[in-house]
Amino acid sequence: MVESTKIPNSTDLENIPKNVLYLGLEITEPIEIIQKIISEGLGSILESYPNIEDAKLLINEIGNSNFEDSCIYNSPWRYPKENKKWHLTTLFRKGNNFNKSHPAYVQFEEGKHIYVNVKGIIYVPKKIITSVVSTDTSVENKFPHITTLLGTYSAKNSNDVLNEIFFEGKCLQKEFKKLFEDELNDDHFVTVVEINLLNKKEKVYVVKFKNPIKLDTSMKYYFK
C-alpha cells in the first residue's frame, strides 16, 4: 500500500539539487521499532543457535534506553547514524547525473509517504545487522535493505553480505526468491551459512520473519 500526503509535482525532479548523492526513504518510525526488529531477529536466531554470546549480549542491551552508554556501544555495536535516523536507498547518482529513466527516479516525490515491509534480518556477529525489505516503490538495488546496526563493518558492506549470499549462483539464491522476493509462503525461516566476506570466513545468520514488520517512511534527498 502506498500513501501520499502531497500532490505529485512535476518540478520535483527538475529541481533536484546538484549536491544530492542519492534518493531514499527515511524511516519515520520511533527508534523502538528498530529495536524490535533487532530483538525479534536475534531472538529467532538464538532459538535455533543458542550459543552465540554476541547475540545474547546484544539482545540484552539493545532494549535498554541507555544503549549508547552500554558496555557494547562502539565495542563494537553502534547505530549507523549519530542522529539515529535509518533509511533505504532507492537510487544513487552515477557520476554527475541520476539515471533519469530509472523508475526510482521517475517515481520520486519529496515527502511522499511509502510503507516498507521488513521481511527479516541478516546478522554477522560483531560485524553488521541488515534488514531485508520490500516496498511498493522502485529500488535500484537488487536486494532492497536497511543497514540496521553496525559493528566493525561499514554501511556499504551490507551490499557485500547480501550479494555474497543471495546473488545468482550463491548459496541462498533460491531462498531469497522463494521467501523474500516472491513471497511463496509465510513460513518462519532461520539458517546459518559460512561464506567469504572481506577476505575472511564468516558465519552469517539469516532470518525471515513469519509476519513482516511495517515501517512508515518518507521520500527524501540525501546530500553529499
Secondary structure, 3 states (H helix, E strand, C coil): CECCCCCCCCHHHHCCCCCEEEEEEEECCCHHHHHHHHHHHHHHHHHHCCCCHHHHHHHHHHCCCCHHHCCCECCCEECCCCCCCCEEEEEECECCECCCCCHHHHCCCCCCEEEEEEEEEEEECCCEEEEEEEECCCCCCCCCEEEEEECCCCCCHHHHHHHHHHCCCCCCHHHHHHHHHCCCCCCCEEEEEEEEECCEEEEEEEEEEEEEEEEEEEEEEEEC
